[in-house]
């Protein structure tokens, strides 16, 4: 019996980078949220694990044997193999946790068919700092490297969101390495809406230096009737939150008309 899971796009409603650690990682505080759209994974029983990729961004994936989907299958004990078909709809190296979201979807697929080991969080964290959050795909505050999670009730659930990317990849490692090292203060506390509005993305300025097109995307979104506009993660994807679905659709139409080469995805916050 085949199972299907959406690898929900991850956005950071706020991302405060506090310091560089001696191990090369960064201490941060972030507010994870997830859009109800993303890549789509379908799994079926198989003699051995295998991965088939297709979709708009499938050709951007590296060696399928080194893909994070294959790695996620490799860290989860199962008696049987699993054949995964990945419809790659999210751009790669885009600040949406696309690979981490795919891995999270694999964990949920395995959970449905085989169950997960008690130490699944540690196994997920070894694949990437965002993977534990993407397994659960619920609004959560992340601390440490992003793996210390505190799920929170969101007063923004169901809010229309538009994702826009200039179709330029931006490597997370490059952005973190170029961060200026200045601690600009802790993430605010309170309801999710307040954290989002009063928070910031400490990687935005650095990302814009490396990829100036991000500034153009942010400016275009600012000219819509969006409630809030911000870059997600390490970029280059930016997002806009809207109070009304029809206003979001009008903004998406305007962006597509003025910038037909850009990628966009419309959805709602989970």
GUDO-735478 format. One record per residue (C-alpha): residue in three letters; y, x, z. Coordinates in steps of 0.2 Angstrom, whole numbers. Example, Ala and Ser with C-alpha at 12.3 -4.5 7.8 and 13.67 -1.06 7.14 Angstrom:
2
<atom><residu>Ala</residu><py>-22</py><px>62</px><pz>39</pz></atom>
<atom><residu>Ser</residu><py>-5</py><px>68</px><pz>36</pz></atom>
***
This chain:
270
<atom><residu>Unk</residu><py>0</py><px>0</px><pz>0</pz></atom>
<atom><residu>Unk</residu><py>17</py><px>7</px><pz>-5</pz></atom>
<atom><residu>Unk</residu><py>32</py><px>8</px><pz>7</pz></atom>
<atom><residu>Unk</residu><py>50</py><px>10</px><pz>2</pz></atom>
<atom><residu>Unk</residu><py>64</py><px>17</px><pz>13</pz></atom>
<atom><residu>Unk</residu><py>83</py><px>20</px><pz>9</pz></atom>
<atom><residu>Unk</residu><py>89</py><px>37</px><pz>14</pz></atom>
<atom><residu>Unk</residu><py>106</py><px>30</px><pz>20</pz></atom>
<atom><residu>Unk</residu><py>121</py><px>40</px><pz>16</pz></atom>
<atom><residu>Unk</residu><py>128</py><px>49</px><pz>32</pz></atom>
<atom><residu>Unk</residu><py>147</py><px>50</px><pz>35</pz></atom>
<atom><residu>Unk</residu><py>156</py><px>58</px><pz>49</pz></atom>
<atom><residu>Unk</residu><py>170</py><px>46</px><pz>56</pz></atom>
<atom><residu>Unk</residu><py>176</py><px>61</px><pz>66</pz></atom>
<atom><residu>Unk</residu><py>171</py><px>79</px><pz>66</pz></atom>
<atom><residu>Unk</residu><py>178</py><px>91</px><pz>79</pz></atom>
<atom><residu>Unk</residu><py>172</py><px>109</px><pz>78</pz></atom>
<atom><residu>Unk</residu><py>175</py><px>117</px><pz>95</pz></atom>
<atom><residu>Unk</residu><py>168</py><px>135</px><pz>93</pz></atom>
<atom><residu>Unk</residu><py>157</py><px>147</px><pz>84</pz></atom>
<atom><residu>Unk</residu><py>141</py><px>151</px><pz>93</pz></atom>
<atom><residu>Unk</residu><py>133</py><px>169</px><pz>94</pz></atom>
<atom><residu>Unk</residu><py>118</py><px>162</px><pz>84</pz></atom>
<atom><residu>Unk</residu><py>129</py><px>158</px><pz>69</pz></atom>
<atom><residu>Unk</residu><py>130</py><px>139</px><pz>72</pz></atom>
<atom><residu>Unk</residu><py>145</py><px>129</px><pz>78</pz></atom>
<atom><residu>Unk</residu><py>147</py><px>118</px><pz>93</pz></atom>
<atom><residu>Unk</residu><py>154</py><px>102</px><pz>87</pz></atom>
<atom><residu>Unk</residu><py>157</py><px>84</px><pz>92</pz></atom>
<atom><residu>Unk</residu><py>155</py><px>71</px><pz>79</pz></atom>
<atom><residu>Unk</residu><py>153</py><px>52</px><pz>76</pz></atom>
<atom><residu>Unk</residu><py>139</py><px>49</px><pz>64</pz></atom>
<atom><residu>Unk</residu><py>139</py><px>33</px><pz>54</pz></atom>
<atom><residu>Unk</residu><py>128</py><px>27</px><pz>40</pz></atom>
<atom><residu>Unk</residu><py>131</py><px>17</px><pz>24</pz></atom>
<atom><residu>Unk</residu><py>118</py><px>4</px><pz>19</pz></atom>
<atom><residu>Unk</residu><py>116</py><px>13</px><pz>2</pz></atom>
<atom><residu>Unk</residu><py>108</py><px>30</px><pz>-3</pz></atom>
<atom><residu>Unk</residu><py>93</py><px>38</px><pz>-11</pz></atom>
<atom><residu>Unk</residu><py>77</py><px>27</px><pz>-12</pz></atom>
<atom><residu>Unk</residu><py>60</py><px>34</px><pz>-7</pz></atom>
<atom><residu>Unk</residu><py>44</py><px>26</px><pz>-11</pz></atom>
<atom><residu>Unk</residu><py>28</py><px>32</px><pz>-3</pz></atom>
<atom><residu>Unk</residu><py>10</py><px>29</px><pz>-7</pz></atom>
<atom><residu>Unk</residu><py>-7</py><px>35</px><pz>-1</pz></atom>
<atom><residu>Unk</residu><py>-13</py><px>51</px><pz>-10</pz></atom>
<atom><residu>Unk</residu><py>-27</py><px>64</px><pz>-9</pz></atom>
<atom><residu>Unk</residu><py>-13</py><px>77</px><pz>-6</pz></atom>
<atom><residu>Unk</residu><py>6</py><px>77</px><pz>-4</pz></atom>
<atom><residu>Unk</residu><py>16</py><px>77</px><pz>-19</pz></atom>
<atom><residu>Unk</residu><py>34</py><px>73</px><pz>-24</pz></atom>
<atom><residu>Unk</residu><py>41</py><px>66</px><pz>-40</pz></atom>
<atom><residu>Unk</residu><py>60</py><px>65</px><pz>-42</pz></atom>
<atom><residu>Unk</residu><py>71</py><px>55</px><pz>-54</pz></atom>
<atom><residu>Unk</residu><py>88</py><px>48</px><pz>-54</pz></atom>
<atom><residu>Unk</residu><py>106</py><px>53</px><pz>-58</pz></atom>
<atom><residu>Unk</residu><py>106</py><px>69</px><pz>-47</pz></atom>
<atom><residu>Unk</residu><py>87</py><px>74</px><pz>-48</pz></atom>
<atom><residu>Unk</residu><py>91</py><px>88</px><pz>-59</pz></atom>
<atom><residu>Unk</residu><py>102</py><px>96</px><pz>-45</pz></atom>
<atom><residu>Unk</residu><py>87</py><px>98</px><pz>-34</pz></atom>
<atom><residu>Unk</residu><py>80</py><px>115</px><pz>-32</pz></atom>
<atom><residu>Unk</residu><py>61</py><px>119</px><pz>-33</pz></atom>
<atom><residu>Unk</residu><py>52</py><px>103</px><pz>-28</pz></atom>
<atom><residu>Unk</residu><py>40</py><px>113</px><pz>-17</pz></atom>
<atom><residu>Unk</residu><py>55</py><px>120</px><pz>-7</pz></atom>
<atom><residu>Unk</residu><py>63</py><px>102</px><pz>-7</pz></atom>
<atom><residu>Unk</residu><py>67</py><px>96</px><pz>11</pz></atom>
<atom><residu>Unk</residu><py>56</py><px>80</px><pz>7</pz></atom>
<atom><residu>Unk</residu><py>41</py><px>92</px><pz>5</pz></atom>
<atom><residu>Unk</residu><py>46</py><px>101</px><pz>20</pz></atom>
<atom><residu>Unk</residu><py>47</py><px>85</px><pz>30</pz></atom>
<atom><residu>Unk</residu><py>30</py><px>80</px><pz>25</pz></atom>
<atom><residu>Unk</residu><py>24</py><px>98</px><pz>30</pz></atom>
<atom><residu>Unk</residu><py>30</py><px>96</px><pz>48</pz></atom>
<atom><residu>Unk</residu><py>22</py><px>79</px><pz>51</pz></atom>
<atom><residu>Unk</residu><py>3</py><px>78</px><pz>55</pz></atom>
<atom><residu>Unk</residu><py>-6</py><px>66</px><pz>45</pz></atom>
<atom><residu>Unk</residu><py>-25</py><px>63</px><pz>41</pz></atom>
<atom><residu>Unk</residu><py>-20</py><px>58</px><pz>23</pz></atom>
<atom><residu>Unk</residu><py>-9</py><px>64</px><pz>9</pz></atom>
<atom><residu>Unk</residu><py>7</py><px>55</px><pz>4</pz></atom>
<atom><residu>Unk</residu><py>14</py><px>53</px><pz>-14</pz></atom>
<atom><residu>Unk</residu><py>33</py><px>52</px><pz>-13</pz></atom>
<atom><residu>Unk</residu><py>44</py><px>46</px><pz>-27</pz></atom>
<atom><residu>Unk</residu><py>63</py><px>50</px><pz>-24</pz></atom>
<atom><residu>Unk</residu><py>76</py><px>41</px><pz>-33</pz></atom>
<atom><residu>Unk</residu><py>91</py><px>53</px><pz>-31</pz></atom>
<atom><residu>Unk</residu><py>107</py><px>43</px><pz>-31</pz></atom>
<atom><residu>Unk</residu><py>117</py><px>53</px><pz>-19</pz></atom>
<atom><residu>Unk</residu><py>126</py><px>69</px><pz>-25</pz></atom>
<atom><residu>Unk</residu><py>119</py><px>86</px><pz>-19</pz></atom>
<atom><residu>Unk</residu><py>130</py><px>97</px><pz>-7</pz></atom>
<atom><residu>Unk</residu><py>142</py><px>82</px><pz>-5</pz></atom>
<atom><residu>Unk</residu><py>145</py><px>80</px><pz>14</pz></atom>
<atom><residu>Unk</residu><py>134</py><px>64</px><pz>14</pz></atom>
<atom><residu>Unk</residu><py>118</py><px>72</px><pz>22</pz></atom>
<atom><residu>Unk</residu><py>109</py><px>68</px><pz>7</pz></atom>
<atom><residu>Unk</residu><py>94</py><px>80</px><pz>10</pz></atom>
<atom><residu>Unk</residu><py>94</py><px>76</px><pz>28</pz></atom>
<atom><residu>Unk</residu><py>94</py><px>58</px><pz>24</pz></atom>
<atom><residu>Unk</residu><py>79</py><px>60</px><pz>13</pz></atom>
<atom><residu>Unk</residu><py>70</py><px>69</px><pz>26</pz></atom>
<atom><residu>Unk</residu><py>75</py><px>55</px><pz>39</pz></atom>
<atom><residu>Unk</residu><py>68</py><px>43</px><pz>27</pz></atom>
<atom><residu>Unk</residu><py>51</py><px>53</px><pz>26</pz></atom>
<atom><residu>Unk</residu><py>50</py><px>52</px><pz>45</pz></atom>
<atom><residu>Unk</residu><py>52</py><px>33</px><pz>44</pz></atom>
<atom><residu>Unk</residu><py>39</py><px>32</px><pz>30</pz></atom>
<atom><residu>Unk</residu><py>27</py><px>42</px><pz>40</pz></atom>
<atom><residu>Unk</residu><py>30</py><px>32</px><pz>56</pz></atom>
<atom><residu>Unk</residu><py>26</py><px>16</px><pz>47</pz></atom>
<atom><residu>Unk</residu><py>10</py><px>22</px><pz>40</pz></atom>
<atom><residu>Unk</residu><py>4</py><px>35</px><pz>53</pz></atom>
<atom><residu>Unk</residu><py>16</py><px>35</px><pz>68</pz></atom>
<atom><residu>Unk</residu><py>26</py><px>50</px><pz>73</pz></atom>
<atom><residu>Unk</residu><py>22</py><px>64</px><pz>86</pz></atom>
<atom><residu>Unk</residu><py>30</py><px>64</px><pz>103</pz></atom>
<atom><residu>Unk</residu><py>40</py><px>79</px><pz>98</pz></atom>
<atom><residu>Unk</residu><py>47</py><px>72</px><pz>81</pz></atom>
<atom><residu>Unk</residu><py>65</py><px>76</px><pz>86</pz></atom>
<atom><residu>Unk</residu><py>62</py><px>94</px><pz>88</pz></atom>
<atom><residu>Unk</residu><py>52</py><px>94</px><pz>72</pz></atom>
<atom><residu>Unk</residu><py>67</py><px>85</px><pz>63</pz></atom>
<atom><residu>Unk</residu><py>80</py><px>97</px><pz>71</pz></atom>
<atom><residu>Unk</residu><py>70</py><px>112</px><pz>63</pz></atom>
<atom><residu>Unk</residu><py>74</py><px>105</px><pz>46</pz></atom>
<atom><residu>Unk</residu><py>92</py><px>103</px><pz>49</pz></atom>
<atom><residu>Unk</residu><py>105</py><px>99</px><pz>62</pz></atom>
<atom><residu>Unk</residu><py>109</py><px>81</px><pz>54</pz></atom>
<atom><residu>Unk</residu><py>90</py><px>77</px><pz>52</pz></atom>
<atom><residu>Unk</residu><py>87</py><px>69</px><pz>69</pz></atom>
<atom><residu>Unk</residu><py>103</py><px>58</px><pz>67</pz></atom>
<atom><residu>Unk</residu><py>97</py><px>53</px><pz>49</pz></atom>
<atom><residu>Unk</residu><py>79</py><px>48</px><pz>55</pz></atom>
<atom><residu>Unk</residu><py>87</py><px>34</px><pz>66</pz></atom>
<atom><residu>Unk</residu><py>102</py><px>31</px><pz>55</pz></atom>
<atom><residu>Unk</residu><py>112</py><px>22</px><pz>68</pz></atom>
<atom><residu>Unk</residu><py>130</py><px>25</px><pz>74</pz></atom>
<atom><residu>Unk</residu><py>129</py><px>39</px><pz>86</pz></atom>
<atom><residu>Unk</residu><py>139</py><px>53</px><pz>94</pz></atom>
<atom><residu>Unk</residu><py>132</py><px>70</px><pz>91</pz></atom>
<atom><residu>Unk</residu><py>135</py><px>85</px><pz>101</pz></atom>
<atom><residu>Unk</residu><py>129</py><px>103</px><pz>101</pz></atom>
<atom><residu>Unk</residu><py>125</py><px>107</px><pz>83</pz></atom>
<atom><residu>Unk</residu><py>124</py><px>89</px><pz>80</pz></atom>
<atom><residu>Unk</residu><py>106</py><px>87</px><pz>87</pz></atom>
<atom><residu>Unk</residu><py>111</py><px>80</px><pz>104</pz></atom>
<atom><residu>Unk</residu><py>113</py><px>62</px><pz>100</pz></atom>
<atom><residu>Unk</residu><py>120</py><px>47</px><pz>110</pz></atom>
<atom><residu>Unk</residu><py>118</py><px>31</px><pz>100</pz></atom>
<atom><residu>Unk</residu><py>133</py><px>19</px><pz>102</pz></atom>
<atom><residu>Unk</residu><py>136</py><px>1</px><pz>98</pz></atom>
<atom><residu>Unk</residu><py>148</py><px>0</px><pz>83</pz></atom>
<atom><residu>Unk</residu><py>163</py><px>-12</px><pz>82</pz></atom>
<atom><residu>Unk</residu><py>164</py><px>-6</px><pz>64</pz></atom>
<atom><residu>Unk</residu><py>147</py><px>-12</px><pz>58</pz></atom>
<atom><residu>Unk</residu><py>148</py><px>-22</px><pz>42</pz></atom>
<atom><residu>Unk</residu><py>164</py><px>-14</px><pz>37</pz></atom>
<atom><residu>Unk</residu><py>166</py><px>-11</px><pz>18</pz></atom>
<atom><residu>Unk</residu><py>166</py><px>7</px><pz>13</pz></atom>
<atom><residu>Unk</residu><py>169</py><px>16</px><pz>-3</pz></atom>
<atom><residu>Unk</residu><py>162</py><px>34</px><pz>-6</pz></atom>
<atom><residu>Unk</residu><py>170</py><px>45</px><pz>-19</pz></atom>
<atom><residu>Unk</residu><py>166</py><px>62</px><pz>-25</pz></atom>
<atom><residu>Unk</residu><py>174</py><px>73</px><pz>-38</pz></atom>
<atom><residu>Unk</residu><py>157</py><px>78</px><pz>-44</pz></atom>
<atom><residu>Unk</residu><py>159</py><px>96</px><pz>-37</pz></atom>
<atom><residu>Unk</residu><py>146</py><px>103</px><pz>-25</pz></atom>
<atom><residu>Unk</residu><py>152</py><px>111</px><pz>-9</pz></atom>
<atom><residu>Unk</residu><py>140</py><px>121</px><pz>1</pz></atom>
<atom><residu>Unk</residu><py>141</py><px>117</px><pz>20</pz></atom>
<atom><residu>Unk</residu><py>138</py><px>135</px><pz>25</pz></atom>
<atom><residu>Unk</residu><py>153</py><px>141</px><pz>14</pz></atom>
<atom><residu>Unk</residu><py>165</py><px>128</px><pz>23</pz></atom>
<atom><residu>Unk</residu><py>159</py><px>133</px><pz>41</pz></atom>
<atom><residu>Unk</residu><py>161</py><px>151</px><pz>37</pz></atom>
<atom><residu>Unk</residu><py>178</py><px>149</px><pz>31</pz></atom>
<atom><residu>Unk</residu><py>183</py><px>138</px><pz>46</pz></atom>
<atom><residu>Unk</residu><py>198</py><px>146</px><pz>55</pz></atom>
<atom><residu>Unk</residu><py>190</py><px>146</px><pz>72</pz></atom>
<atom><residu>Unk</residu><py>204</py><px>136</px><pz>81</pz></atom>
<atom><residu>Unk</residu><py>198</py><px>123</px><pz>94</pz></atom>
<atom><residu>Unk</residu><py>209</py><px>108</px><pz>91</pz></atom>
<atom><residu>Unk</residu><py>203</py><px>98</px><pz>105</pz></atom>
<atom><residu>Unk</residu><py>189</py><px>86</px><pz>110</pz></atom>
<atom><residu>Unk</residu><py>184</py><px>71</px><pz>101</pz></atom>
<atom><residu>Unk</residu><py>192</py><px>55</px><pz>109</pz></atom>
<atom><residu>Unk</residu><py>182</py><px>43</px><pz>119</pz></atom>
<atom><residu>Unk</residu><py>182</py><px>24</px><pz>118</pz></atom>
<atom><residu>Unk</residu><py>176</py><px>11</px><pz>105</pz></atom>
<atom><residu>Unk</residu><py>169</py><px>18</px><pz>88</pz></atom>
<atom><residu>Unk</residu><py>185</py><px>11</px><pz>79</pz></atom>
<atom><residu>Unk</residu><py>196</py><px>21</px><pz>91</pz></atom>
<atom><residu>Unk</residu><py>187</py><px>37</px><pz>90</pz></atom>
<atom><residu>Unk</residu><py>187</py><px>35</px><pz>71</pz></atom>
<atom><residu>Unk</residu><py>206</py><px>32</px><pz>70</pz></atom>
<atom><residu>Unk</residu><py>211</py><px>45</px><pz>83</pz></atom>
<atom><residu>Unk</residu><py>199</py><px>58</px><pz>78</pz></atom>
<atom><residu>Unk</residu><py>199</py><px>70</px><pz>63</pz></atom>
<atom><residu>Unk</residu><py>189</py><px>81</px><pz>52</pz></atom>
<atom><residu>Unk</residu><py>192</py><px>99</px><pz>57</pz></atom>
<atom><residu>Unk</residu><py>183</py><px>105</px><pz>41</pz></atom>
<atom><residu>Unk</residu><py>195</py><px>96</px><pz>29</pz></atom>
<atom><residu>Unk</residu><py>208</py><px>109</px><pz>27</pz></atom>
<atom><residu>Unk</residu><py>196</py><px>123</px><pz>24</pz></atom>
<atom><residu>Unk</residu><py>186</py><px>112</px><pz>12</pz></atom>
<atom><residu>Unk</residu><py>202</py><px>108</px><pz>2</pz></atom>
<atom><residu>Unk</residu><py>206</py><px>126</px><pz>1</pz></atom>
<atom><residu>Unk</residu><py>189</py><px>129</px><pz>-7</pz></atom>
<atom><residu>Unk</residu><py>189</py><px>113</px><pz>-17</pz></atom>
<atom><residu>Unk</residu><py>207</py><px>107</px><pz>-21</pz></atom>
<atom><residu>Unk</residu><py>200</py><px>92</px><pz>-30</pz></atom>
<atom><residu>Unk</residu><py>196</py><px>85</px><pz>-12</pz></atom>
<atom><residu>Unk</residu><py>215</py><px>83</px><pz>-10</pz></atom>
<atom><residu>Unk</residu><py>216</py><px>73</px><pz>-26</pz></atom>
<atom><residu>Unk</residu><py>202</py><px>61</px><pz>-20</pz></atom>
<atom><residu>Unk</residu><py>210</py><px>59</px><pz>-3</pz></atom>
<atom><residu>Unk</residu><py>227</py><px>55</px><pz>-11</pz></atom>
<atom><residu>Unk</residu><py>219</py><px>42</px><pz>-23</pz></atom>
<atom><residu>Unk</residu><py>211</py><px>33</px><pz>-9</pz></atom>
<atom><residu>Unk</residu><py>227</py><px>34</px><pz>1</pz></atom>
<atom><residu>Unk</residu><py>235</py><px>24</px><pz>-13</pz></atom>
<atom><residu>Unk</residu><py>223</py><px>10</px><pz>-11</pz></atom>
<atom><residu>Unk</residu><py>224</py><px>-3</px><pz>3</pz></atom>
<atom><residu>Unk</residu><py>211</py><px>6</px><pz>13</pz></atom>
<atom><residu>Unk</residu><py>211</py><px>4</px><pz>32</pz></atom>
<atom><residu>Unk</residu><py>206</py><px>23</px><pz>34</pz></atom>
<atom><residu>Unk</residu><py>203</py><px>37</px><pz>23</pz></atom>
<atom><residu>Unk</residu><py>194</py><px>54</px><pz>28</pz></atom>
<atom><residu>Unk</residu><py>183</py><px>67</px><pz>21</pz></atom>
<atom><residu>Unk</residu><py>165</py><px>66</px><pz>26</pz></atom>
<atom><residu>Unk</residu><py>156</py><px>81</px><pz>34</pz></atom>
<atom><residu>Unk</residu><py>160</py><px>98</px><pz>25</pz></atom>
<atom><residu>Unk</residu><py>165</py><px>88</px><pz>9</pz></atom>
<atom><residu>Unk</residu><py>168</py><px>86</px><pz>-5</pz></atom>
<atom><residu>Unk</residu><py>164</py><px>67</px><pz>-3</pz></atom>
<atom><residu>Unk</residu><py>178</py><px>57</px><pz>4</pz></atom>
<atom><residu>Unk</residu><py>177</py><px>39</px><pz>11</pz></atom>
<atom><residu>Unk</residu><py>188</py><px>24</px><pz>13</pz></atom>
<atom><residu>Unk</residu><py>185</py><px>10</px><pz>25</pz></atom>
<atom><residu>Unk</residu><py>192</py><px>-7</px><pz>21</pz></atom>
<atom><residu>Unk</residu><py>195</py><px>-23</px><pz>31</pz></atom>
<atom><residu>Unk</residu><py>189</py><px>-35</px><pz>17</pz></atom>
<atom><residu>Unk</residu><py>175</py><px>-33</px><pz>3</pz></atom>
<atom><residu>Unk</residu><py>186</py><px>-39</px><pz>-11</pz></atom>
<atom><residu>Unk</residu><py>200</py><px>-26</px><pz>-7</pz></atom>
<atom><residu>Unk</residu><py>186</py><px>-13</px><pz>-7</pz></atom>
<atom><residu>Unk</residu><py>180</py><px>-19</px><pz>-24</pz></atom>
<atom><residu>Unk</residu><py>197</py><px>-19</px><pz>-31</pz></atom>
<atom><residu>Unk</residu><py>200</py><px>-1</px><pz>-25</pz></atom>
<atom><residu>Unk</residu><py>183</py><px>5</px><pz>-33</pz></atom>
<atom><residu>Unk</residu><py>189</py><px>-3</px><pz>-49</pz></atom>
<atom><residu>Unk</residu><py>206</py><px>6</px><pz>-48</pz></atom>
<atom><residu>Unk</residu><py>197</py><px>23</px><pz>-44</pz></atom>
<atom><residu>Unk</residu><py>185</py><px>21</px><pz>-59</pz></atom>
<atom><residu>Unk</residu><py>199</py><px>17</px><pz>-71</pz></atom>
<atom><residu>Unk</residu><py>210</py><px>31</px><pz>-66</pz></atom>
<atom><residu>Unk</residu><py>196</py><px>44</px><pz>-63</pz></atom>
<atom><residu>Unk</residu><py>181</py><px>39</px><pz>-73</pz></atom>
<atom><residu>Unk</residu><py>173</py><px>56</px><pz>-71</pz></atom>
<atom><residu>Unk</residu><py>172</py><px>54</px><pz>-52</pz></atom>
<atom><residu>Unk</residu><py>156</py><px>48</px><pz>-43</pz></atom>
<atom><residu>Unk</residu><py>157</py><px>33</px><pz>-32</pz></atom>
<atom><residu>Unk</residu><py>146</py><px>22</px><pz>-21</pz></atom>
<atom><residu>Unk</residu><py>151</py><px>5</px><pz>-12</pz></atom>
<atom><residu>Unk</residu><py>143</py><px>-2</px><pz>3</pz></atom>
<atom><residu>Unk</residu><py>145</py><px>-7</px><pz>21</pz></atom>
<atom><residu>Unk</residu><py>143</py><px>2</px><pz>37</pz></atom>
<atom><residu>Unk</residu><py>126</py><px>-1</px><pz>46</pz></atom>
***
